[in-house]
């Protein structure tokens, strides 16, 4: 099987409102992942900034632009280690907007950016604007990557759109708190199975302004099987992905008798309710 890529998910804590410290902590761990031949390194949601902000002013004052100081430092890491990095952050714009974002970076700079579309009422998300960038799939090292963030994973439409756009791997940088624990496993399994894609949900650990984060990161294959997982400890999760396998959407159990294809057996003409706006 050709075009394999090894990924590494960093289930780690982050320092609240201290991007310099967070970049430094990550940089010290990068050699471990590179020694394991990992090519794509994934950090949690809002890793650069922290999440449990009390008001918009506080969150905006810590947020950074893209490109910006921390992004530039991470690009330098990509150049030094010949790798790719996805990190969560609070992003501010020169127009005064605030977004919960994830950026995909590589040796040649910024590859892509995603802004969280589905916004829960908690932490920094109380003060951000819902994402306004269309879904996009990025190709690196022969694998096609799509990005969601945390609460986005509760909405199957986002993952489905990325799968239809050709994603082999969907990344979910996240900040799952205690209340998320009951649905973490079934939700991630469902997103992987229904789209026949690799799925990497990378959470943080630690406590921040009274909020405890539960870890439970996991990387799943296109059949929903766990390839690597963690509890609440600091851990780098590794998995080797074969994009050719995720692209074989038709599952043949008994040839000509029992075959399943969750992409091409869809009935989009029957899904009109999905694009209707529901009044609150």
Protein Blocks (a to p, Z undefined) as FASTA:
>chain_A
ZZiacdddddddddehilklmmmmmmmmmmmmmmnopabdcddehklnojmdcbfklmmm
mpccdddfklmmmmmmmmmnopadddddddddfkopacdddddddfkbpfbdcddfbdcd
ehjllmmccdfbdcddddeehiacdddehjlmmpmklmmmmmmnopabdcddddddfklm
mmmmmmmmmmmmmnopacdddddeddeehiacekjpacddfkopafbdcfkbccdddddd
dfklmmmmbacfbghkaccdfklmpcfklmmmmmpccdZZ
